[in-house]
Amino acid sequence: MLRRSLFLLICAIPLFGQGTGGTPPETWPRSFKAKSVDLRINEQTADGSLIVESPHFRIVAKTDIGRQDLSRFARVVESVPQLIKSHPLRLWHSPQKSITDILLCKDETSFAKAGGNKGAVGWWDGDKGRVLIRADYFLAPPRTENSRLQAQPDEGLLVHELVHASMSASLWRLPPWFTEGIAEYFSVCHQGNGWYLFRDLESLIRNHLRHAVGRNKVGQHFHLIPVSSILGLTHQGWIKASQNQPGGNAYLPYATALLLVHYHLHGGAERREKTSAHLQKIQNLSPRNTSPAFPTEDAEVIQKRLVNYWSSRGLQLIFSEQ
């Protein structure tokens, strides 16, 4: 996105019951627009795939996508490393491989054949160092109920998976609630075509969750997975949790994770500083070192704060096992 934009000094207002601890908060981006990048399109492939090459990625489209759309998608994916590298948090930690492949699979069958997990629509394949996207879902995601607008490509799905790719060397050292929650955080902030908005985050998150977990609304309340359950998930446990939700709503774990990441990044300078220090620490560890525990708080305390905080911002939450 064209340049690193204005930065806003976060004011010292306590959120979620915590003050600043006497330490000035870090600067935080208010918005971000990616720089333009050079793209090369290759149509002369043996299998008929369309390939777009950019500085960090090689997009292989195994389905019918127009050149203009594919160029736009390439600009979106290139926005992610630009953003992550410039972000105040130490998030950028990619593997030595300079170019990451993004495979746009035609449908669920080809997605699974390429190594994507059953029931997923996007997948970071850490073993092969590539991103898999179900093009049928990506190009025409489900529309909001009663919406008459034509479905637009889910660029947030691209952002989510490319955040994983940008952090890939650290993923195994971080709890899944953080890696999935931070990917959703940037996905929600993405407003299209490589532009990210970090102000008025509460409105962005509230509107996103109202749509994403609408099926779990009972009366005026949205039912989410308890914080204690999400904090305790291993990476394999995360996959099972997303596959086994009632009604097939695989997004429920991501919803709680998104709220947890917002809590740790925007709940006061002390939490953010602890998160930032932890990210820096794990990047400096030898592969033989044990990963330290992520600095968080008691799950019940966090959960009560989330309920109180979001209720005054138009999101009534109930955390319960279903």
C-alpha positions as CSV (number, residue, x, y, z in Angstrom):
1,M,0.0,0.0,0.0
2,L,1.6,3.1,-1.3
3,R,3.5,4.3,1.7
4,R,3.6,3.9,5.4
5,S,0.9,6.3,6.5
6,L,0.3,8.5,9.5
7,F,0.9,7.0,12.9
8,L,-1.2,7.8,15.9
9,L,0.1,7.9,19.5
10,I,-2.4,5.8,21.4
11,C,-3.7,7.8,24.3
12,A,-3.3,6.5,27.9
13,I,-6.9,5.5,28.5
14,P,-7.3,2.2,30.4
15,L,-9.1,-0.5,28.5
16,F,-10.5,-3.7,29.9
17,G,-9.7,-2.7,33.4
18,Q,-5.9,-2.0,33.0
19,G,-4.0,1.2,33.2
20,T,-0.8,2.1,31.4
21,G,1.5,1.1,34.2
22,G,3.3,4.4,33.9
23,T,4.9,3.5,30.5
24,P,4.0,5.5,27.4
25,P,2.2,3.4,24.9
26,E,3.9,2.6,21.5
27,T,3.0,4.3,18.3
28,W,0.4,2.4,16.4
29,P,-0.6,2.7,12.7
30,R,-3.7,4.6,12.0
31,S,-3.9,3.3,8.5
32,F,-1.5,1.7,5.9
33,K,-1.4,1.8,2.2
34,A,0.9,-0.5,0.3
35,K,3.4,0.5,-2.3
36,S,2.9,-0.5,-5.9
37,V,4.9,-3.5,-7.0
38,D,6.0,-4.9,-10.3
39,L,4.0,-7.9,-11.5
40,R,4.7,-10.4,-14.2
41,I,2.0,-12.5,-15.7
42,N,2.8,-15.8,-17.5
43,E,0.1,-17.5,-19.5
44,Q,2.4,-19.9,-21.4
45,T,2.3,-22.8,-18.9
46,A,2.1,-26.5,-19.8
47,D,-1.0,-27.2,-17.8
48,G,-2.9,-24.0,-18.7
49,S,-2.5,-22.3,-15.4
50,L,-2.1,-18.6,-15.1
51,I,0.8,-17.4,-13.1
52,V,1.5,-14.0,-11.5
53,E,4.9,-13.4,-10.1
54,S,5.6,-10.6,-7.6
55,P,8.5,-9.7,-5.3
56,H,7.5,-12.1,-2.5
57,F,4.9,-14.5,-4.2
58,R,4.1,-16.6,-7.1
59,I,0.4,-17.0,-7.6
60,V,-0.7,-20.1,-9.6
61,A,-4.3,-20.0,-10.7
62,K,-5.7,-23.4,-11.6
63,T,-9.1,-21.9,-12.4
64,D,-10.5,-19.3,-14.7
65,I,-9.6,-15.8,-13.4
66,G,-9.2,-12.6,-15.5
67,R,-5.8,-11.0,-15.7
68,Q,-7.1,-7.7,-14.1
69,D,-8.5,-9.6,-11.1
70,L,-5.4,-11.6,-10.7
71,S,-3.2,-8.5,-10.8
72,R,-5.4,-7.0,-8.1
73,F,-5.1,-10.1,-5.9
74,A,-1.3,-10.0,-6.3
75,R,-1.3,-6.4,-5.1
76,V,-3.3,-7.5,-2.0
77,V,-0.9,-10.3,-1.1
78,E,2.1,-8.1,-1.6
79,S,0.6,-5.6,0.9
80,V,0.9,-8.2,3.7
81,P,4.8,-8.4,3.9
82,Q,5.0,-4.7,3.5
83,L,2.7,-4.1,6.4
84,I,4.1,-6.8,8.7
85,K,7.7,-5.6,8.1
86,S,6.8,-2.1,9.0
87,H,4.5,-2.9,11.9
88,P,5.6,-2.0,15.5
89,L,5.2,-5.6,16.7
90,R,8.0,-8.0,15.8
91,L,5.8,-10.2,13.6
92,W,7.9,-10.7,10.5
93,H,9.7,-14.0,10.7
94,S,9.4,-15.8,7.4
95,P,11.5,-18.9,6.2
96,Q,14.6,-18.5,4.1
97,K,12.6,-19.3,1.0
98,S,12.4,-15.9,-0.8
99,I,9.3,-16.7,-2.9
100,T,6.2,-18.2,-1.5
101,D,3.8,-20.1,-3.8
102,I,0.0,-19.4,-3.6
103,L,-2.1,-22.0,-5.2
104,L,-5.6,-21.0,-6.2
105,C,-7.3,-24.4,-6.3
106,K,-10.4,-24.8,-8.5
107,D,-12.6,-26.4,-5.8
108,E,-12.7,-28.4,-2.6
109,T,-11.5,-31.6,-4.3
110,S,-8.4,-30.0,-5.8
111,F,-7.8,-28.1,-2.6
112,A,-7.8,-31.3,-0.5
113,K,-5.6,-33.1,-3.1
114,A,-3.0,-30.3,-2.8
115,G,-2.9,-30.8,0.9
116,G,-5.6,-28.4,2.3
117,N,-7.4,-29.4,5.4
118,K,-10.9,-30.8,5.0
119,G,-13.5,-28.1,5.7
120,A,-11.0,-25.2,5.3
121,V,-11.1,-22.6,2.6
122,G,-7.5,-21.4,3.1
123,W,-4.4,-23.3,4.3
124,W,-0.8,-22.5,5.2
125,D,1.2,-25.6,4.3
126,G,4.3,-25.1,6.5
127,D,5.9,-28.3,5.2
128,K,6.0,-27.1,1.6
129,G,6.0,-23.4,2.4
130,R,3.0,-22.5,0.3
131,V,-0.5,-21.1,0.7
132,L,-3.6,-23.0,-0.6
133,I,-6.8,-21.1,-1.4
134,R,-10.1,-22.6,-2.5
135,A,-10.8,-20.4,-5.5
136,D,-14.5,-21.3,-5.7
137,Y,-15.1,-19.9,-2.2
138,F,-12.6,-17.1,-2.5
139,L,-14.1,-15.7,-5.7
140,A,-17.8,-16.0,-4.5
141,P,-18.0,-16.2,-0.7
142,P,-21.4,-16.7,0.9
143,R,-23.4,-13.4,0.9
144,T,-25.0,-11.8,3.9
145,E,-28.6,-13.0,4.4
146,N,-31.1,-10.9,2.2
147,S,-28.2,-9.1,0.5
148,R,-28.8,-8.2,-3.1
149,L,-25.2,-7.2,-3.7
150,Q,-23.0,-9.3,-6.0
151,A,-20.5,-11.4,-4.0
152,Q,-17.0,-9.9,-4.0
153,P,-13.8,-11.9,-3.7
154,D,-12.8,-12.5,-0.1
155,E,-9.5,-10.6,0.0
156,G,-9.5,-11.0,3.7
157,L,-8.9,-14.7,3.2
158,L,-5.7,-13.9,1.3
159,V,-4.6,-11.5,4.0
160,H,-5.2,-14.1,6.7
161,E,-3.1,-16.8,5.1
162,L,-0.3,-14.5,4.0
163,V,0.0,-13.3,7.6
164,H,0.8,-16.9,8.5
165,A,3.3,-17.0,5.7
166,S,4.9,-13.8,7.0
167,M,5.2,-15.3,10.5
168,S,5.9,-18.8,9.5
169,A,9.2,-19.4,11.3
170,S,7.6,-18.4,14.6
171,L,4.2,-20.1,14.3
172,W,5.3,-23.3,16.1
173,R,6.4,-21.3,19.1
174,L,3.1,-19.3,19.4
175,P,-0.3,-20.6,20.7
176,P,-2.8,-21.0,17.9
177,W,-5.2,-18.5,19.5
178,F,-2.6,-15.8,18.9
179,T,-1.5,-16.9,15.4
180,E,-5.1,-17.3,14.2
181,G,-6.3,-14.2,16.0
182,I,-3.6,-11.9,14.7
183,A,-4.3,-13.2,11.1
184,E,-8.0,-12.3,11.6
185,Y,-7.0,-9.0,13.1
186,F,-5.2,-7.9,10.0
187,S,-7.9,-9.5,7.8
188,V,-10.6,-7.4,9.5
189,C,-8.4,-4.2,9.2
190,H,-8.0,-4.8,5.5
191,Q,-10.5,-2.6,3.6
192,G,-9.6,-3.7,0.1
193,N,-6.9,-3.5,-2.5
194,G,-4.1,-3.3,0.0
195,W,-5.5,-0.6,2.3
196,Y,-5.6,-1.2,6.1
197,L,-7.5,0.8,8.6
198,F,-6.6,0.6,12.3
199,R,-8.8,3.4,13.7
200,D,-12.3,2.7,14.9
201,L,-11.3,-1.0,15.3
202,E,-14.3,-1.7,17.7
203,S,-16.7,-0.9,14.9
204,L,-14.8,-3.0,12.4
205,I,-14.6,-6.0,14.7
206,R,-18.2,-5.6,15.9
207,N,-19.6,-5.5,12.3
208,H,-17.4,-8.4,11.3
209,L,-18.5,-10.7,14.1
210,R,-22.1,-9.9,13.7
211,H,-21.9,-11.4,10.2
212,A,-19.4,-14.2,10.9
213,V,-21.1,-15.6,14.0
214,G,-24.7,-14.5,13.2
215,R,-25.9,-18.1,13.3
216,N,-24.9,-18.3,16.9
217,K,-27.0,-15.4,18.0
218,V,-29.8,-16.2,20.5
219,G,-32.0,-13.2,21.2
220,Q,-29.6,-10.3,21.4
221,H,-26.6,-12.3,22.5
222,F,-23.8,-13.9,20.4
223,H,-22.7,-17.2,21.8
224,L,-18.9,-17.8,21.6
225,I,-16.5,-20.5,22.8
226,P,-15.2,-19.7,26.3
227,V,-11.8,-18.0,26.6
228,S,-10.4,-20.9,28.8
229,S,-11.2,-23.4,26.0
230,I,-9.5,-21.3,23.4
231,L,-6.4,-20.5,25.5
232,G,-5.9,-24.2,26.1
233,L,-6.0,-25.4,22.5
234,T,-2.9,-27.0,20.9
235,H,-2.4,-26.6,17.1
236,Q,-4.0,-30.0,16.5
237,G,-6.7,-29.1,19.0
238,W,-7.4,-25.9,17.0
239,I,-8.0,-27.9,13.8
240,K,-10.4,-30.2,15.6
241,A,-12.2,-27.4,17.3
242,S,-12.9,-25.6,14.0
243,Q,-14.1,-28.9,12.4
244,N,-16.4,-29.9,15.1
245,Q,-18.5,-26.8,15.9
246,P,-22.3,-27.3,16.1
247,G,-24.0,-26.2,12.9
248,G,-20.7,-26.4,11.1
249,N,-19.7,-22.8,12.1
250,A,-16.0,-23.3,11.8
251,Y,-15.4,-19.6,12.5
252,L,-16.3,-19.7,16.2
253,P,-12.8,-20.4,17.5
254,Y,-11.5,-17.5,15.3
255,A,-14.1,-15.2,16.8
256,T,-12.8,-15.6,20.4
257,A,-9.2,-15.5,19.2
258,L,-9.8,-12.2,17.4
259,L,-11.2,-10.7,20.6
260,L,-8.3,-12.0,22.6
261,V,-5.7,-10.5,20.2
262,H,-7.6,-7.1,20.3
263,Y,-7.5,-7.4,24.2
264,H,-3.8,-8.0,24.2
265,L,-2.9,-5.2,21.7
266,H,-5.4,-2.6,22.7
267,G,-6.0,-3.2,26.4
268,G,-3.3,-0.9,27.7
269,A,0.4,-0.3,27.2
270,E,1.5,-3.0,29.6
271,R,-0.2,-5.9,27.8
272,R,1.0,-4.6,24.4
273,E,4.6,-4.3,25.7
274,K,4.5,-7.8,27.1
275,T,3.2,-9.2,23.8
276,S,5.8,-7.3,21.9
277,A,8.6,-8.5,24.2
278,H,7.5,-12.1,23.9
279,L,7.4,-11.9,20.1
280,Q,11.0,-10.5,20.0
281,K,12.2,-13.1,22.6
282,I,11.0,-16.2,20.6
283,Q,12.6,-14.9,17.4
284,N,16.0,-14.9,19.2
285,L,15.7,-18.4,20.6
286,S,17.7,-21.3,19.3
287,P,15.6,-24.2,17.8
288,R,16.7,-26.3,20.8
289,N,15.3,-23.8,23.3
290,T,11.9,-24.5,24.9
291,S,9.2,-21.9,24.0
292,P,8.2,-19.7,26.9
293,A,4.5,-19.4,27.8
294,F,2.7,-16.6,26.2
295,P,2.1,-13.7,28.7
296,T,-1.6,-13.6,29.3
297,E,-4.0,-13.5,32.3
298,D,-6.6,-15.6,34.0
299,A,-9.2,-16.8,31.5
300,E,-12.2,-16.0,33.7
301,V,-10.9,-12.5,34.3
302,I,-10.3,-11.8,30.6
303,Q,-13.8,-13.2,29.8
304,K,-15.6,-10.9,32.2
305,R,-13.7,-8.0,30.8
306,L,-14.6,-8.9,27.3
307,V,-18.3,-9.2,28.1
308,N,-18.3,-5.8,29.8
309,Y,-16.2,-4.0,27.3
310,W,-18.1,-5.2,24.2
311,S,-21.5,-4.8,25.7
312,S,-21.1,-1.0,25.8
313,R,-20.0,-1.2,22.1
314,G,-23.0,-3.0,20.7
315,L,-21.9,-6.6,21.0
316,Q,-23.6,-8.7,23.6
317,L,-21.5,-11.8,24.3
318,I,-22.1,-15.1,26.1
319,F,-19.2,-17.5,26.4
320,S,-20.5,-21.1,26.8
321,E,-19.7,-24.6,25.6
322,Q,-22.3,-25.9,23.2
